[in-house]
Amino acid sequence: MDSDIFLLNISGHDKPGLTSSLTAVLAEYDAKILDIGQANIHDTLSLGILFQIKSGKKSAAVLKDLLFKSYELDIKAKFTPIPLVDYENWVKLQGKDRYIVTLLGERLTAEQISEVTKVISEKNLNIDAIKRLTGRASLVNEDEYPRASIQLSIRGAINNKAEFTEKFMQISRELNIDIAFQEDTIFRRNRRLVCFDMDSTLIQTEVIDELAELAGVGAQVKHITELAMQGEIDFKESFKQRMKLLKGLKEDVLQEVAINLPITKGARRLIDTLKAYGFKTAILSGGFTYFGNYLQKELGIDYVFANQLEIIDGELTGGYIGEIVDGNKKAEYLKELAALEGIDISQTIAVGDGANDLPMLNLAGLGIAFHAKPKVKDNAQSSISSLGLDGVLYLLGYHDRHIDLIN
């Protein structure tokens, strides 16, 4: 059967029944829908329908009736004939690799989007779809927690992913925007386990530094902590040095510190949403189980793995019980939890800020450096520096409407 292929583009003020009315016309002529897509911005509709119709009288008649219907609906219609060879070439593209690029910031500017899409264009990649993930922002009422995110679905072959992501990192540094790049695989859409570092990630402090201040050795411990987080000193050695300095601290001080832990902005929103959608969560920390257990109850975390303080006669001995949880141990726990939950490691997410988090960040299906040190950001898969912890939800593709249903 000889047939024609047309692309119908509709634009105009959105109103109920548009798609129904137009497809009803196509149905009268037994048209075959090859593709259809719709977007709506500020009540303005953009609708595309790619259809196949028998050549001859039917082909001419359907175009005329669609024009009449568009006039009745007060919308603009444009027809583009598509040669069969072009259609078939387009069909062949569906086997190409697919990726997701997510942009995050308090506000998104034209310059930021322009620079990101320029990199995509230079690599001869196609943008299949652009979707806003955050709610509409008021220009009158100031938002106490401004956030903006869009998701780009792209397609094509990338020969050098490291070079590609390095360009995104450069834009991120220069234009103050977070850019996450992920392969769009079945695992990306089926993440099931999220593991968090605790200090400076789930909470906005380093607990060991606070304990040191109360013990009168704050400056010494803070210096060692900073060297460890920057990766300039072995974590296990730094842990032992700091623990010795805490010897003699009273146990009742721990409870006071615990109830005043500053939980990171967006943490409750993130974890409540993850729990509602069936995710498991874990704390994998080089900090202490005493505080991890407190946060577990406070936030509803499923698992906690951290270091256990040795306490005798109501005082810290300067020692610890069991194996030190360093970066490699965090990665081991991540593997064990994935096996326990019966999921592939690609279905896991790890979030952390320090050098000792890099092993788990690079092992997880999605590793996110959160408000991290430069060395960590440069070596992690993705990073978030502009938003709170709930920014993780946008990297998972959740829209605010999905999140606000829960919170």
C-alpha positions in Angstrom: 0.0 0.0 0.0 1.4 3.4 -1.0 1.3 5.8 2.0 2.4 9.2 3.1 4.0 10.2 6.4 3.3 13.6 7.9 4.4 15.4 11.0 1.6 17.6 12.5 2.8 20.3 14.8 0.2 22.1 16.9 0.7 25.2 19.0 -1.6 27.5 20.8 -3.5 28.1 24.1 -4.1 24.8 25.8 -7.6 23.7 26.6 -9.3 20.3 27.4 -10.1 18.1 24.4 -7.5 19.2 21.9 -5.7 15.9 21.6 -9.0 14.0 21.6 -10.4 16.2 18.8 -7.3 16.0 16.5 -6.8 12.2 16.9 -10.6 11.7 16.2 -10.0 13.3 12.8 -7.1 11.0 12.2 -9.2 8.0 13.3 -11.8 8.8 10.6 -9.1 8.2 8.0 -7.6 5.1 9.6 -4.3 7.0 10.2 -1.5 5.1 12.0 0.2 7.0 14.8 4.0 6.6 14.5 4.9 8.9 17.3 3.3 11.5 19.6 4.6 14.0 22.1 3.3 17.0 24.0 4.6 19.8 26.2 2.9 22.6 28.0 4.5 25.8 29.1 2.5 28.6 30.7 -0.8 27.2 29.3 0.7 27.2 25.8 0.5 23.8 24.1 3.1 22.3 21.8 1.9 19.0 20.4 3.5 16.8 17.7 1.9 13.9 16.0 3.8 11.8 13.4 1.3 9.8 11.4 1.0 7.5 8.3 -1.9 7.8 5.9 -2.9 6.1 2.6 -1.7 8.1 -0.3 -4.1 9.9 -2.6 -7.6 11.3 -1.7 -7.3 10.2 1.9 -4.0 12.0 2.3 -5.3 15.3 1.0 -8.6 15.1 2.8 -7.1 14.4 6.2 -4.9 17.5 6.0 -7.9 19.6 5.0 -10.0 18.3 7.9 -7.2 18.8 10.4 -6.8 22.4 9.3 -10.6 23.0 9.7 -10.5 21.4 13.2 -7.4 23.5 14.1 -9.3 26.7 13.1 -12.3 25.7 15.2 -10.1 25.1 18.2 -8.2 28.4 17.6 -4.8 26.7 17.4 -2.1 26.8 14.7 -1.3 23.7 12.7 1.8 23.0 10.6 2.3 19.9 8.3 5.7 18.6 7.3 5.9 15.7 4.8 8.5 13.1 6.0 10.3 11.0 3.3 10.3 7.3 4.0 14.1 7.2 4.0 14.3 10.0 6.6 11.7 8.1 8.8 13.7 4.9 8.6 17.0 6.7 9.5 15.2 8.1 12.5 14.0 4.7 13.5 17.6 3.4 13.4 18.6 6.0 15.9 16.6 4.3 18.7 19.4 1.8 19.3 21.8 4.6 20.3 23.0 5.0 23.8 20.9 7.2 26.1 22.0 9.4 28.9 20.4 11.8 31.5 21.9 15.2 32.2 20.4 16.9 35.3 21.0 20.6 36.1 20.6 21.8 39.7 20.8 25.3 41.2 18.9 27.9 43.3 18.1 29.5 39.9 18.9 28.4 36.4 20.0 31.0 33.9 20.0 31.0 30.1 23.8 31.1 30.1 24.1 27.9 32.2 21.7 26.0 30.0 23.3 27.4 26.8 26.8 26.2 27.9 25.6 22.8 28.9 23.6 22.2 25.7 26.6 23.6 23.6 28.7 20.7 25.0 25.9 18.2 24.0 25.7 19.7 20.5 29.5 19.7 20.0 29.4 15.9 20.6 26.7 15.5 17.9 24.2 14.2 20.5 20.5 14.7 20.2 18.3 16.1 23.0 15.2 14.0 23.0 13.3 15.7 25.8 13.7 18.5 28.4 11.7 18.3 31.6 11.4 20.7 34.5 11.6 18.8 37.8 11.0 21.6 40.3 7.7 23.5 40.9 6.9 26.9 39.4 8.8 29.7 41.1 7.0 32.9 42.2 8.5 36.2 41.1 6.6 38.0 43.8 6.9 35.9 46.9 10.4 35.1 48.0 11.1 31.4 48.5 13.0 30.6 51.7 14.5 27.6 49.9 14.9 28.4 46.2 15.7 25.4 44.0 15.5 24.7 40.3 16.2 21.6 38.3 15.7 20.4 34.7 16.4 17.0 33.2 17.7 16.5 29.7 17.3 13.2 28.0 20.1 12.8 25.3 21.0 10.2 22.8 24.0 9.2 20.8 27.5 7.8 20.9 30.1 9.2 23.4 33.6 8.2 22.6 35.3 9.8 25.6 33.0 10.1 28.6 35.8 11.4 30.8 36.4 14.4 28.5 32.6 14.9 28.3 32.1 15.0 32.0 35.2 17.2 32.5 33.6 19.9 30.4 30.5 19.7 32.6 32.7 20.0 35.7 34.3 23.1 34.2 30.9 24.7 33.6 29.8 23.8 37.1 32.8 25.6 38.6 32.6 28.7 36.4 28.8 29.2 36.5 27.9 27.9 40.0 25.6 25.1 38.8 25.5 21.3 39.6 25.5 19.1 36.5 24.9 15.3 36.9 25.6 12.9 34.0 24.2 9.4 34.1 23.7 6.5 31.7 20.0 6.0 31.1 19.9 2.2 31.9 17.3 0.0 33.5 19.4 0.2 36.7 19.1 4.0 36.8 15.3 3.7 36.9 15.4 1.0 39.6 17.7 2.3 42.4 16.7 0.7 45.7 19.3 1.5 48.3 20.7 4.9 49.4 23.8 5.0 51.7 24.8 8.2 53.5 27.9 9.4 55.2 26.9 11.0 58.5 29.2 13.9 59.5 28.9 16.9 57.1 26.4 15.0 55.0 23.3 13.9 57.0 24.3 16.4 59.7 26.0 19.8 59.3 28.9 19.2 61.6 31.8 16.8 62.4 30.7 15.2 65.7 34.3 14.3 66.7 35.2 18.0 66.4 32.3 18.9 68.7 33.3 16.3 71.3 36.9 17.6 71.1 35.7 21.2 71.9 34.0 19.9 75.0 37.1 18.0 75.9 39.3 21.0 75.5 41.3 19.7 72.5 39.2 21.2 69.7 42.0 22.8 67.7 44.1 19.7 67.7 41.3 17.3 66.6 39.9 19.7 64.0 43.3 20.0 62.3 43.6 16.2 62.1 40.0 15.9 60.9 40.6 18.4 58.1 43.8 16.5 57.0 41.8 13.2 56.9 38.9 14.7 54.9 41.3 16.2 52.4 43.0 12.8 52.0 46.3 14.1 53.3 46.5 11.6 56.2 45.4 8.0 56.4 41.9 7.8 57.9 42.7 5.0 60.3 45.7 6.7 61.7 43.8 10.0 62.1 41.0 8.2 63.8 43.4 6.7 66.4 45.1 10.0 67.0 41.8 11.8 67.6 40.3 9.1 69.8 43.3 9.3 72.2 42.7 13.0 72.6 39.1 12.4 73.7 40.2 10.2 76.7 38.3 11.2 79.9 35.3 12.8 78.2 32.1 12.1 80.2 29.5 9.9 78.7 26.6 12.2 79.5 28.1 14.8 77.1 27.2 12.5 74.2 23.5 12.7 74.8 23.7 16.5 74.9 25.5 16.6 71.6 23.1 14.0 70.0 19.9 15.9 70.7 21.4 19.1 69.2 22.7 17.5 66.0 22.1 20.0 63.1 20.3 17.8 60.5 21.1 18.9 57.0 18.6 20.9 55.0 16.5 18.7 52.8 17.5 15.5 54.7 14.0 14.8 56.1 12.3 15.6 52.8 14.7 13.2 51.0 14.4 10.3 53.4 10.6 10.6 53.9 10.3 10.4 50.1 12.7 7.5 49.7 10.9 5.5 52.4 7.5 6.2 50.8 8.7 4.9 47.4 10.2 1.7 48.9 13.9 2.6 49.1 16.1 1.2 51.9 18.5 3.7 53.6 21.7 3.3 55.5 24.3 5.3 57.4 27.9 4.2 56.6 30.0 6.5 58.7 33.5 6.9 60.0 31.8 8.6 63.0 30.2 6.9 65.9 27.3 4.5 66.3 26.0 6.5 69.3 25.0 9.3 67.0 24.2 7.1 64.1 21.6 5.3 66.2 20.1 8.6 67.3 19.7 9.7 63.7 18.3 6.3 62.8 15.4 6.8 65.2 15.0 10.5 64.3 14.9 10.0 60.5 13.8 6.4 60.1 17.1 5.0 58.7 17.1 1.3 58.1 20.8 0.4 58.7 23.7 2.0 60.7 27.4 1.0 60.4 29.9 3.2 62.2 32.6 3.1 64.9 31.7 2.1 68.5 33.2 4.2 71.3 34.7 2.4 74.3 33.2 3.7 77.5 34.2 2.5 81.0 32.8 3.9 84.2 31.0 6.7 82.4 34.1 8.0 80.6 35.6 7.6 77.1 38.8 5.6 77.3 40.2 7.0 74.1 39.7 3.6 72.5 37.2 1.9 70.3 35.5 -1.4 69.9 35.7 -3.5 66.7 37.2 -2.6 63.3 37.6 1.0 62.3 35.1 2.0 59.6 37.3 3.7 57.0 36.7 4.3 53.3 37.3 0.7 52.2 35.1 -0.6 55.0 32.3 1.7 53.9 32.6 0.2 50.4 32.5 -3.3 51.9 29.3 -2.5 53.8 27.7 -1.1 50.6 28.4 -4.5 48.9 27.0 -6.4 51.8 23.8 -4.4 52.0 23.3 -4.8 48.2 23.6 -8.5 48.6 21.4 -8.5 51.7 18.7 -6.6 49.8 19.1 -8.8 46.7 19.9 -6.0 44.3 22.7 -5.3 41.8 25.4 -2.9 43.0 24.2 -0.6 40.1 20.9 -0.1 41.9 22.7 1.6 44.8 23.4 5.2 45.6 26.1 6.6 47.9 26.3 10.1 49.2 29.2 11.7 51.1 31.6 14.6 51.4 35.1 13.4 52.4 38.0 11.5 50.8 37.1 8.4 52.9 33.8 8.4 51.0 35.3 8.0 47.6 35.5 4.2 47.6 31.8 3.8 48.2 30.9 6.8 45.9 32.8 5.2 43.0 31.5 1.7 43.7 27.8 2.7 43.8 25.6 2.8 40.8 25.3 6.5 41.5 27.9 8.3 43.7 27.1 11.8 44.8 29.7 14.2 46.4 27.6 16.4 48.6 29.0 19.9 49.4 32.3 18.1 49.2 35.9 19.0 49.3 37.5 19.8 45.8 39.4 16.5 45.7 36.2 14.5 46.3 34.1 16.5 43.8 36.8 16.0 41.1 36.8 12.2 41.6 33.1 11.5 42.2 30.5 10.6 39.5 28.2 13.5 40.4 28.0 16.3 42.9 25.5 18.5 44.6 26.8 21.9 46.1 23.9 24.3 45.3 21.0 22.6 47.1 20.2 20.6 50.2 20.2 16.8 50.4 16.8 16.6 48.7 18.6 17.5 45.5 19.3 13.7 45.3 15.6 13.2 44.4 16.1 15.3 41.2 19.0 13.1 40.1 16.6 10.2 40.5 14.2 11.9 38.1 11.5 12.8 40.7 9.4 15.9 40.1 8.3 18.1 43.0 4.7 16.9 42.6 5.9 13.3 43.3 7.7 14.6 46.4 5.0 16.9 47.7 2.5 14.0 47.7 4.6 12.5 50.5 5.7 15.6 52.5 
